[in-house]
Amino acid sequence: MSSPGTATTVAPRKHPRLPLVARMRLPANYLFILMAFLVNDGNFNWWALGLVALGSFIRIWSAGSLIKTTELITTGPYALSRNPLYLGTFIGGVGVAVFVHSLPLLIFFVVTFAICYGSQVRWEEEVLQMEHGEQFREYMSRVGRFITWRWPGSQLRHAFSFARAVKNKEFAYQMFWLVMIIALISQQYLRSSGLGVARP
């Protein structure tokens, strides 16, 4: 008990430790990229680049709407999905797997995404409930984890900023995926020209 006239210090709530499975997101992504080059036989589904572009659009929109403060963002793309950045990653990853025409790569991506990103999302939800309490629980009740089928109306409006997307390092992320697509196409061009390494 504190003595009269002494302010009581409330210790901040400690966030739970990020699960090991969630921390495997990056290694799983790197393995996915390596596998894409290994299975690439040049039989491209060009229309799948539309999925990659859609995933990129969702990620850029989300990053340009995200203000990294203690405020809970629930408008713009966050009125359609509680995790629009991860949704964009999923659509883009599926697009890459379909582009190189590989069912095993697609299965690998979907399974590792469900395991690693699923763990990451559950951890983030636990943290956000600790930080925002009832406000976040109300948000969860009306917006889906990855997609919401109910039109959010005016909640969809949010001030987008390219500068904010750059600050959130989204364009560096997009440049990485663009270089990967170009490299996959170049790999097949070099192989067909007799300059590349043949697939085993």
C-alpha positions in Angstrom: 0.0 0.0 0.0 1.4 3.4 -0.9 1.8 6.1 1.8 -0.5 9.2 1.8 0.6 11.7 -0.8 2.7 9.2 -2.8 1.6 8.4 -6.4 1.1 4.7 -7.1 3.2 3.5 -10.0 1.5 1.0 -12.3 3.9 -1.3 -14.0 3.2 -1.6 -17.8 1.7 -4.8 -18.9 4.4 -7.0 -20.5 3.6 -8.3 -24.0 3.7 -12.0 -24.6 6.8 -13.4 -26.3 6.5 -13.8 -30.1 6.1 -17.5 -30.8 9.0 -19.3 -32.6 6.6 -20.4 -35.3 5.7 -16.7 -36.1 9.4 -15.9 -36.2 9.8 -18.5 -39.0 7.9 -16.2 -41.4 11.1 -14.8 -43.1 12.9 -18.1 -43.4 9.8 -19.7 -44.9 9.5 -16.8 -47.4 13.2 -17.1 -48.4 12.7 -20.9 -48.9 9.6 -20.1 -51.0 11.7 -17.8 -53.2 14.4 -20.4 -53.6 11.8 -23.1 -54.5 10.3 -20.8 -57.1 13.6 -20.6 -59.0 14.1 -24.4 -58.7 10.7 -25.3 -60.1 10.6 -22.6 -62.7 10.3 -24.3 -66.1 9.3 -21.2 -68.1 5.7 -22.4 -68.5 4.4 -19.1 -67.1 0.8 -18.3 -66.4 1.0 -14.6 -67.3 -2.4 -13.8 -66.1 -1.2 -14.6 -62.5 0.8 -11.4 -62.6 -2.6 -9.8 -62.0 -2.8 -11.5 -58.6 0.7 -10.3 -57.8 -0.3 -6.7 -58.8 -3.5 -7.0 -56.7 -1.4 -8.1 -53.7 1.0 -5.3 -54.2 -1.8 -2.7 -54.5 -3.4 -4.0 -51.2 0.0 -3.8 -49.4 0.8 -0.3 -50.7 -2.7 1.0 -49.8 -2.4 -0.5 -46.4 1.1 0.8 -45.7 0.1 4.2 -46.9 -2.8 4.2 -44.5 -1.0 2.8 -41.5 0.1 5.3 -38.8 2.4 3.6 -36.4 1.2 5.2 -33.2 -0.7 4.0 -30.2 -3.9 4.7 -32.0 -5.9 1.8 -33.4 -6.4 2.2 -37.2 -9.8 0.9 -38.3 -10.5 2.8 -41.5 -9.4 2.6 -45.1 -8.2 -1.0 -45.9 -8.4 -1.8 -42.2 -12.2 -1.5 -42.5 -12.1 -4.4 -44.9 -9.5 -6.6 -43.2 -7.8 -6.5 -39.8 -4.6 -7.6 -41.5 -4.6 -6.1 -45.0 -0.8 -6.2 -45.3 -0.8 -10.0 -44.7 -3.8 -10.4 -47.0 -1.7 -8.6 -49.7 1.2 -10.9 -49.0 -1.0 -14.0 -49.4 -2.5 -12.9 -52.7 0.9 -12.0 -54.0 2.5 -15.2 -52.9 -0.3 -17.3 -54.5 0.2 -15.2 -57.7 3.9 -16.1 -57.8 3.2 -19.8 -57.3 0.5 -19.8 -60.0 2.8 -17.7 -62.3 5.5 -20.4 -62.3 2.8 -23.0 -62.7 3.8 -25.1 -59.7 1.2 -26.9 -57.6 3.7 -28.1 -55.0 5.0 -24.5 -54.5 1.4 -23.2 -54.1 0.7 -25.9 -51.5 4.0 -25.1 -49.7 3.1 -21.4 -49.6 -0.5 -21.8 -48.4 0.5 -24.2 -45.6 3.5 -22.2 -44.4 1.4 -19.0 -44.6 -1.4 -20.5 -42.5 1.1 -21.8 -39.9 3.6 -18.9 -39.6 1.3 -15.9 -40.3 -1.5 -17.5 -38.4 0.7 -17.6 -35.3 1.8 -14.0 -36.0 -1.7 -12.7 -36.3 -2.9 -14.5 -33.1 0.0 -13.0 -31.2 -0.7 -9.5 -32.5 -4.4 -9.9 -31.6 -3.4 -10.7 -28.0 -1.2 -7.7 -27.8 -3.8 -5.4 -29.3 -6.4 -6.6 -26.9 -4.0 -5.8 -24.0 -3.4 -2.3 -25.4 -6.9 -1.4 -26.6 -9.3 -3.6 -24.7 -13.0 -3.2 -25.6 -12.2 -1.0 -28.6 -10.3 -3.8 -30.3 -12.9 -6.4 -29.3 -15.6 -4.3 -30.9 -13.4 -3.9 -34.0 -12.9 -7.7 -34.1 -16.7 -8.2 -34.0 -17.3 -6.2 -37.2 -14.2 -6.7 -39.3 -12.8 -10.1 -40.3 -9.3 -11.3 -39.6 -8.5 -11.3 -43.3 -11.6 -10.2 -45.2 -15.0 -8.7 -44.5 -17.9 -9.3 -46.8 -20.0 -6.5 -45.4 -19.4 -3.1 -47.1 -17.9 -0.7 -44.6 -19.3 2.4 -46.1 -17.8 5.7 -44.9 -15.2 3.7 -42.9 -13.4 2.9 -46.1 -12.3 6.5 -46.5 -8.9 7.2 -45.1 -6.1 9.7 -45.9 -3.6 7.7 -48.0 0.0 8.9 -48.1 2.8 7.8 -50.4 5.2 9.3 -48.0 3.8 7.1 -45.3 4.1 4.0 -47.4 7.8 4.9 -48.1 8.3 5.5 -44.4 6.8 2.1 -43.6 9.4 0.6 -46.1 6.7 -0.8 -48.4 8.3 0.3 -51.7 11.5 -1.5 -50.7 9.4 -4.6 -50.2 7.6 -4.2 -53.6 10.9 -3.6 -55.3 12.1 -7.0 -54.0 9.2 -8.8 -55.5 9.5 -6.9 -58.8 13.1 -8.0 -59.0 12.1 -11.6 -58.2 9.6 -11.7 -61.1 12.1 -10.2 -63.5 14.7 -12.7 -62.4 12.3 -15.6 -62.9 11.6 -14.4 -66.5 15.3 -13.8 -67.1 16.1 -17.3 -65.8 14.0 -18.9 -68.4 15.3 -16.5 -71.2 18.9 -17.5 -70.4 18.0 -21.1 -70.2 16.2 -21.1 -73.6 19.2 -19.1 -75.1 21.6 -21.9 -73.9 23.2 -19.5 -71.4 21.6 -20.6 -68.2 21.9 -23.7 -66.1 19.5 -26.5 -67.2 17.0 -27.8 -64.7 17.9 -31.2 -63.3 
